[in-house]
């Protein structure tokens, strides 16, 4: 995890053999990024984007009184998001929604699962009706990503969300993190809709979680961190995805691709056109998802 201080857009590559120090606020987090004012090492959660390089929170607070009002700007994350005191708030809300839906499933039963799960199109004999996305139930693309039926399924996904979510939320900002999570979830559902059998149901937050995993890889690469840990984790998850039975691999791959693509657009957007580039990135990702759903719906109902 080596990196020498560079420009805010393109950090310089670290020199081989350099030892990465620990963040001055989180000593267990090795980092190659230093505050441009005090030169103390800072991790992604602590770094504040400045006009030149990054600053630590202490220098931002200490220097705020010396900056003329006309020049003062709010501190931003590496992706241009606003800094937040609680970098786990959105993660906790998402986790709470997943748990609440799981409790509702336990209370109501399989009928709720049937109403919310991701399914392209299927005939329900007892209702003498067709259900699924192809029948206009597009909400399933999103509700399925908050739906779990088995305890181990939700435990694994929520532990992954709790581990991956806060660092990304801190580095991207709350709004961008929410957009990343939801688009990853929709991307996973859309690929399942496109490639899976039309009557094959799927559910779970795995697509969104894989999107966060892809986002973590892109962010670590952007910061010139050691990629080996996240690549090993990604490889193990992909092996598990394709080797274990009854796993909707389409949702995992779709979430991973969308999450990585969206994050790449966010963290590589040039500072002077950051809002435009990031907005276009989100828009293009969403339009691709819509196009996939439109094409598949045409195949099923045409």
Buried (B, 14 or more C-beta within 10 A) or exposed (E): BBBBBBEBEEBEEBEEEEEBBBBBBBEEBBBBBBBBBEEBBBBBBBBBBBEEBBBBBBBBEEEEEEEEEEEEEEBBBBBBBEBBEEBBBBBBEBBEEBBEBBEEBEEEEEEBBBBBBBBBBBEEEEEEEBBBBBBEBBEBBBBBBBBBBEEEBBEBBBEBBBBBBBBBBBBBBBEBBBBBBBBBBBBBBBBBBBBBEBEBBBBBBBBBBBBBBBBBBBBBBBBBBBEEEBEEBBEEBBEEBEEEEEBBBBBBBBBBBBBBBBBBBBBBBEEEEBEEBBBEBBEEBBEBBEEBBEEBBEEBEE
